[in-house]
């Protein structure tokens, strides 16, 4: 029995099961949304164990992410 994985092993297994070997010249397959969801849940568990709180939601829309990154950079440089 394998212990719970709180890392990218979920993705590694999925890639291997879908024939991705990481060899030069090969293309990474489009990752199934169910795998992305599993990884999200896996990363939430250790955060909650350590902090006692739920991991804050992160936007997935590229434009929203860009705005959040820009805001963080601006905040950092305008201290």
mmJSON file of the N, C-alpha and C atoms, coordinates in Angstrom:
{"data_MODEL":{"atom_site":{
"group_PDB":["ATOM","ATOM","ATOM","ATOM","ATOM","ATOM","ATOM","ATOM","ATOM","ATOM","ATOM","ATOM","ATOM","ATOM","ATOM","ATOM","ATOM","ATOM","ATOM","ATOM","ATOM","ATOM","ATOM","ATOM","ATOM","ATOM","ATOM","ATOM","ATOM","ATOM","ATOM","ATOM","ATOM","ATOM","ATOM","ATOM","ATOM","ATOM","ATOM","ATOM","ATOM","ATOM","ATOM","ATOM","ATOM","ATOM","ATOM","ATOM","ATOM","ATOM","ATOM","ATOM","ATOM","ATOM","ATOM","ATOM","ATOM","ATOM","ATOM","ATOM","ATOM","ATOM","ATOM","ATOM","ATOM","ATOM","ATOM","ATOM","ATOM","ATOM","ATOM","ATOM","ATOM","ATOM","ATOM","ATOM","ATOM","ATOM","ATOM","ATOM","ATOM","ATOM","ATOM","ATOM","ATOM","ATOM","ATOM","ATOM","ATOM","ATOM","ATOM","ATOM","ATOM","ATOM","ATOM","ATOM","ATOM","ATOM","ATOM","ATOM","ATOM","ATOM","ATOM","ATOM","ATOM","ATOM","ATOM","ATOM","ATOM","ATOM","ATOM","ATOM","ATOM","ATOM","ATOM","ATOM","ATOM","ATOM","ATOM","ATOM","ATOM","ATOM","ATOM","ATOM","ATOM","ATOM","ATOM","ATOM","ATOM","ATOM","ATOM","ATOM","ATOM","ATOM","ATOM","ATOM","ATOM","ATOM","ATOM","ATOM","ATOM","ATOM","ATOM","ATOM","ATOM","ATOM","ATOM","ATOM","ATOM","ATOM","ATOM","ATOM","ATOM","ATOM","ATOM","ATOM","ATOM","ATOM","ATOM","ATOM","ATOM","ATOM","ATOM","ATOM","ATOM","ATOM","ATOM","ATOM","ATOM","ATOM","ATOM","ATOM","ATOM","ATOM","ATOM","ATOM","ATOM","ATOM","ATOM","ATOM","ATOM","ATOM","ATOM","ATOM","ATOM","ATOM","ATOM","ATOM","ATOM","ATOM","ATOM","ATOM","ATOM","ATOM","ATOM","ATOM","ATOM","ATOM","ATOM","ATOM","ATOM","ATOM","ATOM","ATOM","ATOM","ATOM","ATOM","ATOM","ATOM","ATOM","ATOM","ATOM","ATOM","ATOM","ATOM","ATOM","ATOM","ATOM","ATOM","ATOM","ATOM","ATOM","ATOM","ATOM","ATOM","ATOM","ATOM","ATOM","ATOM","ATOM","ATOM","ATOM","ATOM","ATOM","ATOM","ATOM","ATOM"],
"id":[1,2,3,4,5,6,7,8,9,10,11,12,13,14,15,16,17,18,19,20,21,22,23,24,25,26,27,28,29,30,31,32,33,34,35,36,37,38,39,40,41,42,43,44,45,46,47,48,49,50,51,52,53,54,55,56,57,58,59,60,61,62,63,64,65,66,67,68,69,70,71,72,73,74,75,76,77,78,79,80,81,82,83,84,85,86,87,88,89,90,91,92,93,94,95,96,97,98,99,100,101,102,103,104,105,106,107,108,109,110,111,112,113,114,115,116,117,118,119,120,121,122,123,124,125,126,127,128,129,130,131,132,133,134,135,136,137,138,139,140,141,142,143,144,145,146,147,148,149,150,151,152,153,154,155,156,157,158,159,160,161,162,163,164,165,166,167,168,169,170,171,172,173,174,175,176,177,178,179,180,181,182,183,184,185,186,187,188,189,190,191,192,193,194,195,196,197,198,199,200,201,202,203,204,205,206,207,208,209,210,211,212,213,214,215,216,217,218,219,220,221,222,223,224,225,226,227,228,229,230,231,232,233,234,235,236,237],
"type_symbol":["N","C","C","N","C","C","N","C","C","N","C","C","N","C","C","N","C","C","N","C","C","N","C","C","N","C","C","N","C","C","N","C","C","N","C","C","N","C","C","N","C","C","N","C","C","N","C","C","N","C","C","N","C","C","N","C","C","N","C","C","N","C","C","N","C","C","N","C","C","N","C","C","N","C","C","N","C","C","N","C","C","N","C","C","N","C","C","N","C","C","N","C","C","N","C","C","N","C","C","N","C","C","N","C","C","N","C","C","N","C","C","N","C","C","N","C","C","N","C","C","N","C","C","N","C","C","N","C","C","N","C","C","N","C","C","N","C","C","N","C","C","N","C","C","N","C","C","N","C","C","N","C","C","N","C","C","N","C","C","N","C","C","N","C","C","N","C","C","N","C","C","N","C","C","N","C","C","N","C","C","N","C","C","N","C","C","N","C","C","N","C","C","N","C","C","N","C","C","N","C","C","N","C","C","N","C","C","N","C","C","N","C","C","N","C","C","N","C","C","N","C","C","N","C","C","N","C","C","N","C","C","N","C","C","N","C","C"],
"label_atom_id":["N","CA","C","N","CA","C","N","CA","C","N","CA","C","N","CA","C","N","CA","C","N","CA","C","N","CA","C","N","CA","C","N","CA","C","N","CA","C","N","CA","C","N","CA","C","N","CA","C","N","CA","C","N","CA","C","N","CA","C","N","CA","C","N","CA","C","N","CA","C","N","CA","C","N","CA","C","N","CA","C","N","CA","C","N","CA","C","N","CA","C","N","CA","C","N","CA","C","N","CA","C","N","CA","C","N","CA","C","N","CA","C","N","CA","C","N","CA","C","N","CA","C","N","CA","C","N","CA","C","N","CA","C","N","CA","C","N","CA","C","N","CA","C","N","CA","C","N","CA","C","N","CA","C","N","CA","C","N","CA","C","N","CA","C","N","CA","C","N","CA","C","N","CA","C","N","CA","C","N","CA","C","N","CA","C","N","CA","C","N","CA","C","N","CA","C","N","CA","C","N","CA","C","N","CA","C","N","CA","C","N","CA","C","N","CA","C","N","CA","C","N","CA","C","N","CA","C","N","CA","C","N","CA","C","N","CA","C","N","CA","C","N","CA","C","N","CA","C","N","CA","C","N","CA","C","N","CA","C","N","CA","C","N","CA","C","N","CA","C","N","CA","C","N","CA","C"],
"label_alt_id":[null,null,null,null,null,null,null,null,null,null,null,null,null,null,null,null,null,null,null,null,null,null,null,null,null,null,null,null,null,null,null,null,null,null,null,null,null,null,null,null,null,null,null,null,null,null,null,null,null,null,null,null,null,null,null,null,null,null,null,null,null,null,null,null,null,null,null,null,null,null,null,null,null,null,null,null,null,null,null,null,null,null,null,null,null,null,null,null,null,null,null,null,null,null,null,null,null,null,null,null,null,null,null,null,null,null,null,null,null,null,null,null,null,null,null,null,null,null,null,null,null,null,null,null,null,null,null,null,null,null,null,null,null,null,null,null,null,null,null,null,null,null,null,null,null,null,null,null,null,null,null,null,null,null,null,null,null,null,null,null,null,null,null,null,null,null,null,null,null,null,null,null,null,null,null,null,null,null,null,null,null,null,null,null,null,null,null,null,null,null,null,null,null,null,null,null,null,null,null,null,null,null,null,null,null,null,null,null,null,null,null,null,null,null,null,null,null,null,null,null,null,null,null,null,null,null,null,null,null,null,null,null,null,null,null,null,null],
"label_comp_id":["UNK","UNK","UNK","UNK","UNK","UNK","UNK","UNK","UNK","UNK","UNK","UNK","UNK","UNK","UNK","UNK","UNK","UNK","UNK","UNK","UNK","UNK","UNK","UNK","UNK","UNK","UNK","UNK","UNK","UNK","UNK","UNK","UNK","UNK","UNK","UNK","UNK","UNK","UNK","UNK","UNK","UNK","UNK","UNK","UNK","UNK","UNK","UNK","UNK","UNK","UNK","UNK","UNK","UNK","UNK","UNK","UNK","UNK","UNK","UNK","UNK","UNK","UNK","UNK","UNK","UNK","UNK","UNK","UNK","UNK","UNK","UNK","UNK","UNK","UNK","UNK","UNK","UNK","UNK","UNK","UNK","UNK","UNK","UNK","UNK","UNK","UNK","UNK","UNK","UNK","UNK","UNK","UNK","UNK","UNK","UNK","UNK","UNK","UNK","UNK","UNK","UNK","UNK","UNK","UNK","UNK","UNK","UNK","UNK","UNK","UNK","UNK","UNK","UNK","UNK","UNK","UNK","UNK","UNK","UNK","UNK","UNK","UNK","UNK","UNK","UNK","UNK","UNK","UNK","UNK","UNK","UNK","UNK","UNK","UNK","UNK","UNK","UNK","UNK","UNK","UNK","UNK","UNK","UNK","UNK","UNK","UNK","UNK","UNK","UNK","UNK","UNK","UNK","UNK","UNK","UNK","UNK","UNK","UNK","UNK","UNK","UNK","UNK","UNK","UNK","UNK","UNK","UNK","UNK","UNK","UNK","UNK","UNK","UNK","UNK","UNK","UNK","UNK","UNK","UNK","UNK","UNK","UNK","UNK","UNK","UNK","UNK","UNK","UNK","UNK","UNK","UNK","UNK","UNK","UNK","UNK","UNK","UNK","UNK","UNK","UNK","UNK","UNK","UNK","UNK","UNK","UNK","UNK","UNK","UNK","UNK","UNK","UNK","UNK","UNK","UNK","UNK","UNK","UNK","UNK","UNK","UNK","UNK","UNK","UNK","UNK","UNK","UNK","UNK","UNK","UNK","UNK","UNK","UNK","UNK","UNK","UNK"],
"label_asym_id":["A","A","A","A","A","A","A","A","A","A","A","A","A","A","A","A","A","A","A","A","A","A","A","A","A","A","A","A","A","A","A","A","A","A","A","A","A","A","A","A","A","A","A","A","A","A","A","A","A","A","A","A","A","A","A","A","A","A","A","A","A","A","A","A","A","A","A","A","A","A","A","A","A","A","A","A","A","A","A","A","A","A","A","A","A","A","A","A","A","A","A","A","A","A","A","A","A","A","A","A","A","A","A","A","A","A","A","A","A","A","A","A","A","A","A","A","A","A","A","A","A","A","A","A","A","A","A","A","A","A","A","A","A","A","A","A","A","A","A","A","A","A","A","A","A","A","A","A","A","A","A","A","A","A","A","A","A","A","A","A","A","A","A","A","A","A","A","A","A","A","A","A","A","A","A","A","A","A","A","A","A","A","A","A","A","A","A","A","A","A","A","A","A","A","A","A","A","A","A","A","A","A","A","A","A","A","A","A","A","A","A","A","A","A","A","A","A","A","A","A","A","A","A","A","A","A","A","A","A","A","A","A","A","A","A","A","A"],
"label_entity_id":["1","1","1","1","1","1","1","1","1","1","1","1","1","1","1","1","1","1","1","1","1","1","1","1","1","1","1","1","1","1","1","1","1","1","1","1","1","1","1","1","1","1","1","1","1","1","1","1","1","1","1","1","1","1","1","1","1","1","1","1","1","1","1","1","1","1","1","1","1","1","1","1","1","1","1","1","1","1","1","1","1","1","1","1","1","1","1","1","1","1","1","1","1","1","1","1","1","1","1","1","1","1","1","1","1","1","1","1","1","1","1","1","1","1","1","1","1","1","1","1","1","1","1","1","1","1","1","1","1","1","1","1","1","1","1","1","1","1","1","1","1","1","1","1","1","1","1","1","1","1","1","1","1","1","1","1","1","1","1","1","1","1","1","1","1","1","1","1","1","1","1","1","1","1","1","1","1","1","1","1","1","1","1","1","1","1","1","1","1","1","1","1","1","1","1","1","1","1","1","1","1","1","1","1","1","1","1","1","1","1","1","1","1","1","1","1","1","1","1","1","1","1","1","1","1","1","1","1","1","1","1","1","1","1","1","1","1"],
"label_seq_id":[1,1,1,2,2,2,3,3,3,4,4,4,5,5,5,6,6,6,7,7,7,8,8,8,9,9,9,10,10,10,11,11,11,12,12,12,13,13,13,14,14,14,15,15,15,16,16,16,17,17,17,18,18,18,19,19,19,20,20,20,21,21,21,22,22,22,23,23,23,24,24,24,25,25,25,26,26,26,27,27,27,28,28,28,29,29,29,30,30,30,31,31,31,32,32,32,33,33,33,34,34,34,35,35,35,36,36,36,37,37,37,38,38,38,39,39,39,40,40,40,41,41,41,42,42,42,43,43,43,44,44,44,45,45,45,46,46,46,47,47,47,48,48,48,49,49,49,50,50,50,51,51,51,52,52,52,53,53,53,54,54,54,55,55,55,56,56,56,57,57,57,58,58,58,59,59,59,60,60,60,61,61,61,62,62,62,63,63,63,64,64,64,65,65,65,66,66,66,67,67,67,68,68,68,69,69,69,70,70,70,71,71,71,72,72,72,73,73,73,74,74,74,75,75,75,76,76,76,77,77,77,78,78,78,79,79,79],
"pdbx_PDB_ins_code":[null,null,null,null,null,null,null,null,null,null,null,null,null,null,null,null,null,null,null,null,null,null,null,null,null,null,null,null,null,null,null,null,null,null,null,null,null,null,null,null,null,null,null,null,null,null,null,null,null,null,null,null,null,null,null,null,null,null,null,null,null,null,null,null,null,null,null,null,null,null,null,null,null,null,null,null,null,null,null,null,null,null,null,null,null,null,null,null,null,null,null,null,null,null,null,null,null,null,null,null,null,null,null,null,null,null,null,null,null,null,null,null,null,null,null,null,null,null,null,null,null,null,null,null,null,null,null,null,null,null,null,null,null,null,null,null,null,null,null,null,null,null,null,null,null,null,null,null,null,null,null,null,null,null,null,null,null,null,null,null,null,null,null,null,null,null,null,null,null,null,null,null,null,null,null,null,null,null,null,null,null,null,null,null,null,null,null,null,null,null,null,null,null,null,null,null,null,null,null,null,null,null,null,null,null,null,null,null,null,null,null,null,null,null,null,null,null,null,null,null,null,null,null,null,null,null,null,null,null,null,null,null,null,null,null,null,null],
"Cartn_x":[0.846,0.0,0.886,0.607,1.384,0.8,1.658,1.138,0.493,-0.301,-0.891,0.217,-0.007,0.958,0.477,1.33,1.012,1.899,2.261,3.174,2.769,3.689,3.388,3.371,3.447,3.424,2.122,1.045,-0.245,-0.095,0.532,0.73,1.732,2.797,3.798,3.166,2.345,1.686,0.767,-0.017,-0.947,-0.183,0.902,1.7,2.237,2.752,3.282,2.175,1.004,-0.121,-0.598,-0.31,-0.722,0.423,1.479,2.556,3.595,3.542,4.54,5.791,6.912,8.175,9.131,8.841,9.726,10.929,10.943,12.054,12.033,13.209,13.321,12.503,11.776,10.969,9.554,9.245,7.88,7.06,5.777,4.883,4.158,4.017,3.259,1.776,1.062,-0.36,-1.135,-2.285,-3.162,-3.652,-3.452,-3.779,-5.282,-5.828,-7.25,-7.617,-8.763,-9.178,-9.378,-9.729,-9.885,-8.541,-7.456,-6.122,-5.762,-6.072,-5.814,-6.594,-7.84,-8.649,-8.043,-7.575,-6.941,-5.703,-4.905,-3.704,-4.078,-5.109,-5.557,-5.954,-6.712,-7.133,-5.92,-4.979,-3.789,-2.961,-2.872,-2.099,-2.856,-4.171,-4.948,-4.777,-4.631,-4.547,-3.367,-2.132,-1.027,-1.115,-1.652,-1.817,-2.732,-3.846,-4.784,-4.163,-3.378,-2.712,-1.764,-1.047,-0.04,-0.661,-1.604,-2.14,-3.454,-4.167,-5.492,-6.543,-6.163,-7.074,-7.14,-8.194,-8.295,-7.372,-6.823,-5.977,-6.832,-6.383,-7.182,-7.315,-8.463,-8.685,-7.809,-7.343,-6.535,-7.296,-7.356,-8.066,-7.356,-8.131,-7.545,-7.62,-8.385,-8.474,-7.138,-6.524,-5.202,-5.154,-6.188,-6.193,-6.281,-7.069,-7.181,-5.852,-5.208,-3.892,-2.886,-2.894,-1.973,-2.211,-3.477,-3.794,-3.297,-3.494,-3.051,-1.528,-0.841,0.629,1.104,0.501,0.903,0.655,-0.461,-0.772,0.264,0.664,1.668,3.017,3.395,4.657,4.606,3.5,3.353,3.422,2.743,2.762,4.182,4.904,6.275,7.168,7.093,7.988,7.552,6.328,5.835,5.762,6.543,6.548,7.18],
"Cartn_y":[-1.186,0.0,1.243,2.176,3.404,4.457,5.269,6.366,7.438,8.305,9.411,10.252,10.701,11.566,12.999,13.857,15.273,16.028,15.394,16.02,15.682,15.841,15.649,14.199,13.256,11.838,11.474,12.127,11.891,12.163,13.284,13.645,12.71,12.365,11.448,10.124,9.569,8.291,8.426,9.506,9.705,9.826,10.6,10.752,9.399,8.595,7.28,6.384,6.428,5.607,6.04,7.288,7.811,7.861,7.088,6.888,7.982,8.977,10.044,9.583,9.603,9.138,10.263,11.467,12.59,12.641,11.772,11.748,13.004,13.446,14.615,14.408,15.442,15.38,14.872,14.401,13.948,15.106,15.063,16.114,15.654,16.58,16.3,16.257,15.187,15.138,16.183,16.574,17.473,16.714,17.319,16.643,16.71,15.567,15.437,16.305,16.971,17.845,17.068,15.801,14.991,14.852,14.76,14.671,16.004,17.091,18.412,18.568,18.124,18.19,17.337,16.13,15.26,15.93,16.57,17.251,18.413,19.131,20.253,19.779,18.715,18.149,17.671,17.029,16.505,17.623,18.755,19.872,20.601,20.505,21.155,20.449,19.136,18.36,18.759,18.802,19.17,20.625,21.506,22.899,22.962,22.241,22.227,21.572,20.523,19.861,20.815,21.617,22.505,23.767,24.363,25.662,25.58,24.469,24.37,25.149,25.643,26.419,25.799,26.16,25.731,26.572,25.965,26.663,27.674,28.93,29.923,29.539,29.856,29.553,30.446,29.889,30.615,30.658,31.81,31.866,31.014,30.488,29.685,30.382,31.463,32.231,32.928,32.755,33.358,34.865,35.576,37.029,37.387,36.651,36.873,36.58,35.496,35.172,36.271,36.761,37.833,39.071,39.425,40.576,40.368,39.169,38.888,38.939,38.4,38.437,39.881,40.656,42.065,42.823,42.562,43.223,42.857,41.594,41.162,41.821,41.916,42.566,44.044,44.705,46.117,46.353,45.504,45.624,45.454,44.503,44.242,45.449,46.019,47.119,48.475,48.574,49.856,49.87,49.032,49.014,50.257],
"Cartn_z":[0.0,0.0,0.0,-0.902,-0.978,-0.05,0.553,1.384,0.499,1.137,0.393,-0.215,-1.424,-2.09,-2.033,-1.519,-1.478,-2.456,-3.506,-4.458,-5.878,-6.777,-8.199,-8.658,-7.743,-8.118,-8.837,-8.466,-9.136,-10.631,-10.961,-12.366,-13.028,-12.334,-12.91,-13.306,-12.409,-12.709,-13.909,-13.947,-15.056,-16.376,-16.383,-17.598,-18.066,-17.13,-17.489,-18.046,-17.422,-17.896,-19.286,-19.629,-20.933,-21.929,-21.643,-22.597,-22.682,-21.795,-21.854,-21.127,-21.838,-21.252,-20.915,-21.406,-21.147,-22.069,-23.045,-23.986,-24.857,-25.25,-26.111,-27.373,-27.744,-28.952,-28.731,-27.522,-27.265,-26.709,-26.965,-26.5,-25.245,-24.32,-23.097,-23.475,-23.086,-23.41,-22.597,-23.107,-22.365,-21.138,-19.984,-18.724,-18.485,-18.18,-17.891,-16.683,-16.744,-15.633,-14.34,-14.429,-13.208,-12.482,-13.229,-12.624,-11.968,-12.643,-12.071,-10.772,-10.763,-9.541,-8.431,-8.77,-7.764,-7.172,-8.027,-7.549,-6.643,-7.005,-6.187,-4.79,-4.742,-3.449,-2.662,-3.355,-2.683,-2.058,-2.704,-2.167,-1.058,-1.043,0.007,1.354,1.325,2.575,3.454,2.952,3.842,4.309,3.478,3.894,5.114,5.04,6.156,7.389,7.185,8.319,9.042,8.271,8.847,9.433,8.718,9.144,9.892,9.724,10.326,9.536,8.362,7.519,6.122,5.404,4.01,3.149,2.128,1.177,0.42,0.35,-0.386,-1.853,-2.425,-3.842,-4.702,-5.784,-6.75,-8.064,-8.696,-9.987,-11.033,-11.95,-13.026,-14.375,-14.454,-15.686,-15.919,-17.085,-17.329,-17.108,-17.523,-17.323,-15.851,-15.114,-13.665,-12.979,-13.381,-12.818,-13.111,-14.334,-14.709,-13.847,-13.616,-12.767,-11.343,-10.809,-9.435,-9.324,-10.319,-10.311,-10.387,-11.286,-11.423,-10.128,-9.483,-8.211,-7.149,-7.087,-6.115,-6.387,-7.655,-8.024,-7.66,-7.996,-7.67,-6.169,-5.41,-3.951,-3.415,-3.955,-3.519,-3.763,-4.948,-5.305,-4.74,-4.299,-3.762,-2.243,-1.604,-0.125,0.405],
"occupancy":[1.0,1.0,1.0,1.0,1.0,1.0,1.0,1.0,1.0,1.0,1.0,1.0,1.0,1.0,1.0,1.0,1.0,1.0,1.0,1.0,1.0,1.0,1.0,1.0,1.0,1.0,1.0,1.0,1.0,1.0,1.0,1.0,1.0,1.0,1.0,1.0,1.0,1.0,1.0,1.0,1.0,1.0,1.0,1.0,1.0,1.0,1.0,1.0,1.0,1.0,1.0,1.0,1.0,1.0,1.0,1.0,1.0,1.0,1.0,1.0,1.0,1.0,1.0,1.0,1.0,1.0,1.0,1.0,1.0,1.0,1.0,1.0,1.0,1.0,1.0,1.0,1.0,1.0,1.0,1.0,1.0,1.0,1.0,1.0,1.0,1.0,1.0,1.0,1.0,1.0,1.0,1.0,1.0,1.0,1.0,1.0,1.0,1.0,1.0,1.0,1.0,1.0,1.0,1.0,1.0,1.0,1.0,1.0,1.0,1.0,1.0,1.0,1.0,1.0,1.0,1.0,1.0,1.0,1.0,1.0,1.0,1.0,1.0,1.0,1.0,1.0,1.0,1.0,1.0,1.0,1.0,1.0,1.0,1.0,1.0,1.0,1.0,1.0,1.0,1.0,1.0,1.0,1.0,1.0,1.0,1.0,1.0,1.0,1.0,1.0,1.0,1.0,1.0,1.0,1.0,1.0,1.0,1.0,1.0,1.0,1.0,1.0,1.0,1.0,1.0,1.0,1.0,1.0,1.0,1.0,1.0,1.0,1.0,1.0,1.0,1.0,1.0,1.0,1.0,1.0,1.0,1.0,1.0,1.0,1.0,1.0,1.0,1.0,1.0,1.0,1.0,1.0,1.0,1.0,1.0,1.0,1.0,1.0,1.0,1.0,1.0,1.0,1.0,1.0,1.0,1.0,1.0,1.0,1.0,1.0,1.0,1.0,1.0,1.0,1.0,1.0,1.0,1.0,1.0,1.0,1.0,1.0,1.0,1.0,1.0,1.0,1.0,1.0,1.0,1.0,1.0,1.0,1.0,1.0,1.0,1.0,1.0],
"B_iso_or_equiv":[0.0,0.0,0.0,0.0,0.0,0.0,0.0,0.0,0.0,0.0,0.0,0.0,0.0,0.0,0.0,0.0,0.0,0.0,0.0,0.0,0.0,0.0,0.0,0.0,0.0,0.0,0.0,0.0,0.0,0.0,0.0,0.0,0.0,0.0,0.0,0.0,0.0,0.0,0.0,0.0,0.0,0.0,0.0,0.0,0.0,0.0,0.0,0.0,0.0,0.0,0.0,0.0,0.0,0.0,0.0,0.0,0.0,0.0,0.0,0.0,0.0,0.0,0.0,0.0,0.0,0.0,0.0,0.0,0.0,0.0,0.0,0.0,0.0,0.0,0.0,0.0,0.0,0.0,0.0,0.0,0.0,0.0,0.0,0.0,0.0,0.0,0.0,0.0,0.0,0.0,0.0,0.0,0.0,0.0,0.0,0.0,0.0,0.0,0.0,0.0,0.0,0.0,0.0,0.0,0.0,0.0,0.0,0.0,0.0,0.0,0.0,0.0,0.0,0.0,0.0,0.0,0.0,0.0,0.0,0.0,0.0,0.0,0.0,0.0,0.0,0.0,0.0,0.0,0.0,0.0,0.0,0.0,0.0,0.0,0.0,0.0,0.0,0.0,0.0,0.0,0.0,0.0,0.0,0.0,0.0,0.0,0.0,0.0,0.0,0.0,0.0,0.0,0.0,0.0,0.0,0.0,0.0,0.0,0.0,0.0,0.0,0.0,0.0,0.0,0.0,0.0,0.0,0.0,0.0,0.0,0.0,0.0,0.0,0.0,0.0,0.0,0.0,0.0,0.0,0.0,0.0,0.0,0.0,0.0,0.0,0.0,0.0,0.0,0.0,0.0,0.0,0.0,0.0,0.0,0.0,0.0,0.0,0.0,0.0,0.0,0.0,0.0,0.0,0.0,0.0,0.0,0.0,0.0,0.0,0.0,0.0,0.0,0.0,0.0,0.0,0.0,0.0,0.0,0.0,0.0,0.0,0.0,0.0,0.0,0.0,0.0,0.0,0.0,0.0,0.0,0.0,0.0,0.0,0.0,0.0,0.0,0.0],
"pdbx_formal_charge":[null,null,null,null,null,null,null,null,null,null,null,null,null,null,null,null,null,null,null,null,null,null,null,null,null,null,null,null,null,null,null,null,null,null,null,null,null,null,null,null,null,null,null,null,null,null,null,null,null,null,null,null,null,null,null,null,null,null,null,null,null,null,null,null,null,null,null,null,null,null,null,null,null,null,null,null,null,null,null,null,null,null,null,null,null,null,null,null,null,null,null,null,null,null,null,null,null,null,null,null,null,null,null,null,null,null,null,null,null,null,null,null,null,null,null,null,null,null,null,null,null,null,null,null,null,null,null,null,null,null,null,null,null,null,null,null,null,null,null,null,null,null,null,null,null,null,null,null,null,null,null,null,null,null,null,null,null,null,null,null,null,null,null,null,null,null,null,null,null,null,null,null,null,null,null,null,null,null,null,null,null,null,null,null,null,null,null,null,null,null,null,null,null,null,null,null,null,null,null,null,null,null,null,null,null,null,null,null,null,null,null,null,null,null,null,null,null,null,null,null,null,null,null,null,null,null,null,null,null,null,null,null,null,null,null,null,null],
"auth_seq_id":[1,1,1,2,2,2,3,3,3,4,4,4,5,5,5,6,6,6,7,7,7,8,8,8,9,9,9,10,10,10,11,11,11,12,12,12,13,13,13,14,14,14,15,15,15,16,16,16,17,17,17,18,18,18,19,19,19,20,20,20,21,21,21,22,22,22,23,23,23,24,24,24,25,25,25,26,26,26,27,27,27,28,28,28,29,29,29,30,30,30,31,31,31,32,32,32,33,33,33,34,34,34,35,35,35,36,36,36,37,37,37,38,38,38,39,39,39,40,40,40,41,41,41,42,42,42,43,43,43,44,44,44,45,45,45,46,46,46,47,47,47,48,48,48,49,49,49,50,50,50,51,51,51,52,52,52,53,53,53,54,54,54,55,55,55,56,56,56,57,57,57,58,58,58,59,59,59,60,60,60,61,61,61,62,62,62,63,63,63,64,64,64,65,65,65,66,66,66,67,67,67,68,68,68,69,69,69,70,70,70,71,71,71,72,72,72,73,73,73,74,74,74,75,75,75,76,76,76,77,77,77,78,78,78,79,79,79],
"auth_comp_id":["UNK","UNK","UNK","UNK","UNK","UNK","UNK","UNK","UNK","UNK","UNK","UNK","UNK","UNK","UNK","UNK","UNK","UNK","UNK","UNK","UNK","UNK","UNK","UNK","UNK","UNK","UNK","UNK","UNK","UNK","UNK","UNK","UNK","UNK","UNK","UNK","UNK","UNK","UNK","UNK","UNK","UNK","UNK","UNK","UNK","UNK","UNK","UNK","UNK","UNK","UNK","UNK","UNK","UNK","UNK","UNK","UNK","UNK","UNK","UNK","UNK","UNK","UNK","UNK","UNK","UNK","UNK","UNK","UNK","UNK","UNK","UNK","UNK","UNK","UNK","UNK","UNK","UNK","UNK","UNK","UNK","UNK","UNK","UNK","UNK","UNK","UNK","UNK","UNK","UNK","UNK","UNK","UNK","UNK","UNK","UNK","UNK","UNK","UNK","UNK","UNK","UNK","UNK","UNK","UNK","UNK","UNK","UNK","UNK","UNK","UNK","UNK","UNK","UNK","UNK","UNK","UNK","UNK","UNK","UNK","UNK","UNK","UNK","UNK","UNK","UNK","UNK","UNK","UNK","UNK","UNK","UNK","UNK","UNK","UNK","UNK","UNK","UNK","UNK","UNK","UNK","UNK","UNK","UNK","UNK","UNK","UNK","UNK","UNK","UNK","UNK","UNK","UNK","UNK","UNK","UNK","UNK","UNK","UNK","UNK","UNK","UNK","UNK","UNK","UNK","UNK","UNK","UNK","UNK","UNK","UNK","UNK","UNK","UNK","UNK","UNK","UNK","UNK","UNK","UNK","UNK","UNK","UNK","UNK","UNK","UNK","UNK","UNK","UNK","UNK","UNK","UNK","UNK","UNK","UNK","UNK","UNK","UNK","UNK","UNK","UNK","UNK","UNK","UNK","UNK","UNK","UNK","UNK","UNK","UNK","UNK","UNK","UNK","UNK","UNK","UNK","UNK","UNK","UNK","UNK","UNK","UNK","UNK","UNK","UNK","UNK","UNK","UNK","UNK","UNK","UNK","UNK","UNK","UNK","UNK","UNK","UNK"],
"auth_asym_id":["A","A","A","A","A","A","A","A","A","A","A","A","A","A","A","A","A","A","A","A","A","A","A","A","A","A","A","A","A","A","A","A","A","A","A","A","A","A","A","A","A","A","A","A","A","A","A","A","A","A","A","A","A","A","A","A","A","A","A","A","A","A","A","A","A","A","A","A","A","A","A","A","A","A","A","A","A","A","A","A","A","A","A","A","A","A","A","A","A","A","A","A","A","A","A","A","A","A","A","A","A","A","A","A","A","A","A","A","A","A","A","A","A","A","A","A","A","A","A","A","A","A","A","A","A","A","A","A","A","A","A","A","A","A","A","A","A","A","A","A","A","A","A","A","A","A","A","A","A","A","A","A","A","A","A","A","A","A","A","A","A","A","A","A","A","A","A","A","A","A","A","A","A","A","A","A","A","A","A","A","A","A","A","A","A","A","A","A","A","A","A","A","A","A","A","A","A","A","A","A","A","A","A","A","A","A","A","A","A","A","A","A","A","A","A","A","A","A","A","A","A","A","A","A","A","A","A","A","A","A","A","A","A","A","A","A","A"],
"auth_atom_id":["N","CA","C","N","CA","C","N","CA","C","N","CA","C","N","CA","C","N","CA","C","N","CA","C","N","CA","C","N","CA","C","N","CA","C","N","CA","C","N","CA","C","N","CA","C","N","CA","C","N","CA","C","N","CA","C","N","CA","C","N","CA","C","N","CA","C","N","CA","C","N","CA","C","N","CA","C","N","CA","C","N","CA","C","N","CA","C","N","CA","C","N","CA","C","N","CA","C","N","CA","C","N","CA","C","N","CA","C","N","CA","C","N","CA","C","N","CA","C","N","CA","C","N","CA","C","N","CA","C","N","CA","C","N","CA","C","N","CA","C","N","CA","C","N","CA","C","N","CA","C","N","CA","C","N","CA","C","N","CA","C","N","CA","C","N","CA","C","N","CA","C","N","CA","C","N","CA","C","N","CA","C","N","CA","C","N","CA","C","N","CA","C","N","CA","C","N","CA","C","N","CA","C","N","CA","C","N","CA","C","N","CA","C","N","CA","C","N","CA","C","N","CA","C","N","CA","C","N","CA","C","N","CA","C","N","CA","C","N","CA","C","N","CA","C","N","CA","C","N","CA","C","N","CA","C","N","CA","C","N","CA","C","N","CA","C","N","CA","C","N","CA","C","N","CA","C"],
"pdbx_PDB_model_num":[1,1,1,1,1,1,1,1,1,1,1,1,1,1,1,1,1,1,1,1,1,1,1,1,1,1,1,1,1,1,1,1,1,1,1,1,1,1,1,1,1,1,1,1,1,1,1,1,1,1,1,1,1,1,1,1,1,1,1,1,1,1,1,1,1,1,1,1,1,1,1,1,1,1,1,1,1,1,1,1,1,1,1,1,1,1,1,1,1,1,1,1,1,1,1,1,1,1,1,1,1,1,1,1,1,1,1,1,1,1,1,1,1,1,1,1,1,1,1,1,1,1,1,1,1,1,1,1,1,1,1,1,1,1,1,1,1,1,1,1,1,1,1,1,1,1,1,1,1,1,1,1,1,1,1,1,1,1,1,1,1,1,1,1,1,1,1,1,1,1,1,1,1,1,1,1,1,1,1,1,1,1,1,1,1,1,1,1,1,1,1,1,1,1,1,1,1,1,1,1,1,1,1,1,1,1,1,1,1,1,1,1,1,1,1,1,1,1,1,1,1,1,1,1,1,1,1,1,1,1,1,1,1,1,1,1,1]
}}}
